[in-house]
Amino acid sequence: MTRPEKDEHKLADPSAGEGPHDVDKRRRRKGRWLLLLMVLVFLALAAFTVRWGQFGHRSNALSAAYNASQPYAGFAIGDLGGMPVKVPRHLAELLEYDGDPGWAPAPDWLPPVRTFESKINSFGFYVRFPDGATLDSRERREEKRLTPPWEDRWIDVGVASSKHYPGHGFLHRYKQSILKNRDHASALFRYHPQTQKEFGLEIYKLAPPPEGPDPMKLIIHEEYFGRDATDRLVTNIRCTVIRADINRSTCSQVWSLEDRDLRIQLTAQYRRPLLEHWREIQPMVTQIVLGFRHDLRHSESALSALR
């Protein structure tokens, strides 16, 4: 039996037998595709440039409108939980009023002129413990950015009011929900009271493995509740448990100003090593927020002087 010839198994060369005219034709076809691709890229870049210009113009116009909506330069005014306030802009990050469109305003939306009756529902700011420094300058912001995690003493404060306020007594309701969940079907919701306190705080923890989750595999939470000298529940603190690095563990401390007849919820988030200072952090943040209060008689006096 003779072996088949090698040429019968060779693939045919697509360019074999082509003349100069065919090669030139193929090159022109490739050139047309390349030209089309370049045109499409140019059109895409042109469209992006136009849209970016429109966005920049819209952003500048919106920024100018925001500034014009505030009667006091460098301040944001409004009603915060029943308290007229005048908040410095560096302490009013991401401030939102009732009726604002949120992150996606309509193209023709402009903020109305604010008054001390405009309902503020949320904003935030940073404050450093224990000196109470804020991000009031570019240098201070750079200082915060360069602070290593194991030395970070900046507290992220959140202020919620109006439609975001959960209502008076929310601390008691939350603690009752923790107690009710002790019979929950999932171990991730069964928090058990501990016999020992930590920094004067009542502690509720999930059951350890094998009943509860493994803290080496999941980010779990521990619940703390704090009381004042009269045994009144005044705070709830929820801390993450990250065994590998305590500096990555954070605590979120929540309380209200209902004892001052204000519908305001405050949240302070910080590194877990600062938990021992919870009694100092709460009044420090509270006093900053109460310091935003504005005496309306001063506004009336200023208006009278202008008349």
Buried (B, 14 or more C-beta within 10 A) or exposed (E): EEEEEEEEEEEEEEEEEEEEEEEEEEEEEEEEEEEEEEEEEEEEEEEEEEEEEEEEEEEEEBEEBBEEBBBBEEBBBBBBBBBBBBBBBBBBBEBBBBEBEEEEEEEEEEBEEBEBEBBBBBBBBBBBBEEEBBBEEEEBEEBBEEEEEEEBBBBBBBBBBBEBBBEEEBBEEBBEEBEEBEEEEEEBBBBBEBEEEEEEBBBBBBEEEEEBBEBEEEEBBBBBBBEEEEEEBBBBBBBBBBEEEEBEBBBBBBBBBBEEEBBBBBBBBBBBBBBEBBBEBBEBBBEBBBEBEBEEEEBEEEEEEEE
